[in-house]
């Protein structure tokens, strides 16, 4: 797996340390071979605006999203999607702030995302080794140096909850050597950040959207992720 960072002239490990989405991890599952890169075209087809209401999830009361305040482009929707990627692949189109979950028949579920701010952008291929509901958050030490207010969470972590930066779900990206990249696809309580470059490197979705994506993903090497810049 190759990560080409805009400011990367040092090792991959040094780059990942500042990503800001570090959490505890466990042994990944394994699965199938990887297909070829994607070529895409999209057209709006079906929008799921009714799915952004308040929801009770594992004892947490997720508030409704004022979805009318979010650009319609970033609402979850089924789109036409011409690609050589097989169904189940996730394609992250960073410049356009879209994440696609490839479906059969030339379709995909398209989600709006928030991406890494300047200096934290990356591209490459990975797979989802595991996933977690209401995850703990462990900021890396480099983030704690920039933001002393999060230093107390480096060792013990921030417990799950509505204010946790990883939101309701997290999907953990590993490289093809089976090593944790420290990059995540995760939820966020900051719905207004969708469509922007505001995070510290990871890919964020509205909590209701990450719950939907989480339900579709089966971890393993067949759960391929392609990040495009």
N, C-alpha and C positions, 0 to 999 in steps of 0.2 A: 504494500500500500504506500502511495506517495502523497505527502502533504506538501504543498508549495505555498508557504506563507509569505505575505507581502513584505515582511521585515526579516524573514528567516535567512540568516547566514551562519547560524550556529546549529546545534543539534536539535532534533525533533523533541527530545525530552525537555529542553529548555523552553521551547515554544509552548508545549502543552502545559507547563507549570504555570504559565500566566493566563491560561484560558479562563479560569474562574469558575468552572463547572465541576470541579473535582468532588467526587463522592466515594464512599466505600464501594468496593466491588467484590464479586465472587467468581467462581469458576464458570466460564461460559459453556453453553451448549455448542454442538457442532452440527453441520449439515452439508448441503450439496454444493456443486460447482457453480461458478459465477458466469453470467452471460456477457455479451458485448456491450459497449457504451451506447447511450441513447441518442436518437435524433427526434425532436419533438415539434409538434404543432398543437395548439389548443384552441378550443372554442367552448364558450359557456353552454351548459345544457340544463343542469338541475341544481338549485340552490337550497340549502337546508337551514334557512333562517330560524325555523321553529325549534331548533335544537340548542339554543343559547339561553334558555330559561334557567331559573334556579334549580339546583339539584342536590339531593342528599346523597353523599357518596362515602361509604365506610365511616359514617359518623361525622363527616365534615359537611357543613352547609355551604356549598358553592353558590355565590350570588349570581343572579342573572347578569348577562352581559348586555349593555346598551348597544346592541349590534347595529342600530341605525347610525351610530357615531363612528362605526368602522367602515372604511371604504368597501363597497360591494365586491370589489375584486378579491378582497381577502376573506370573504365569507366562505365557509366550507361548501364545496359544490362538486358535482360530477361534470367532467369535461371530456371532450374528445381529445385523445392523446396518442399520436402516432409515434411509436417507439420500438426499438429492437429489444428493450428490456423485458424480461418475462414478468408475469403477474406476481405481485408480492414485493417487487423491488421498490425502494424509496428513492426518488430523485429530488434533490434539493437544488432549486434554481435560485442561487443567492442574489444575483442582480435584480431579479423581478420579485423577490420576496415570496416565492411559492415553494411548497413542498407537495410532491405528487406521490400518491400511492397507486402503483400501476394495477389496473384491473384487466380482466380478459376483454377481448372484443374491441380493442382500440380505445378504451376508456381509462380514466384515472380519477381518484378522489383528489381534489386540489384544496390545500389548506394555505391560509395566509400565515406568514412567519415573521418573527423578528430575528435579525442576524447579528453577527459580531461587528463591532464598530471598527473603524479604521485601525489597522495594526494588529487586529485579531482575525482577519479574514483568512480562510484556508479552503483548499479544495482537495479532492481525492476520493478514494474508495474505502469502504469499511463494511462491517456487518454488525448487526445487533446481537450481541452475545447474550444479553439478558435484559430484563425489564423489571420495573418495580413500581408498585402503587404507593403513593404518598411517601416518597423517599426522604432519607436524611440528606442534609447538605453539609459538606465539609469544604469550606473555601481553602484554596492553596495558600501557603505562607506568603507568596508574592502579593496576593490580593490583600491579605491582612496588613502588609506593609503599606499599601496604598490607602487602605481603609481600616484604620485601627478599630473601628466599631465592630468589625466582624472577626477580630482576632480570637475572641473567646470561643468561636465555633470551629477553629482549626482542628483541635484535638477531639473534642467530644461531639462536635457537629450540632447543627440546628435540627431540632425535631420536626417531624411532618406537621403541616398545618397550612392555614390560608395565607400566611406571610412568608412561607418557605420559598426561596427563589426558584426551586425546581418544580413547584406547583404540585398538581395532583398525580402526575405520572412522570417517569423518566425511562428513556430507552438508552442503553449504554453501548457506545460504539467501540469496537475492537478492530485492530488491524489484522492482516492475513497471517501474521505470526502468532495470533492469539493474545496480543498485548493490549491492555486498556489504553485507548488514545486520550482519555480524560475529556473527550467531547461527548455531549449528550443532545438528544432530542427531548425536550421537556416542556412541561406546562409553565405558565406564569400567571400571577395575579395581576400583572400590569398589562391589561388588554390593549391599552392605548399605545403600547410599544410595537404592536404588530404592524408590519410594513415599514419598520425603521431599522437602522443599524445602531442598536443601543446596548446590546448585551456584551459580555466579556468573552465572546467566542463561540458559545453554544447556540443551538437553534431552538427558539422558543415558540410555542403555540398557545393560543387561548386554552384555558384548562378544559373546557368542553370539547375542544378539538383534539387535544392530546389523549383524552379518555377514549375518543372514537378511534384514533390511530392505534392506540395501545391494544384495543380489542381486536384489531385486524392482524397484528404482527405476531408471528411465531418465532421466537429467538433461534438463532443458529446461522451458519454460514450462508444458507439460502436466503436469509433476511438481509439482502444486500442494500447498501446505501451508497449512492453516488452524489457527491457534492460538487456542484458546478459554480465557477466564478465567472 
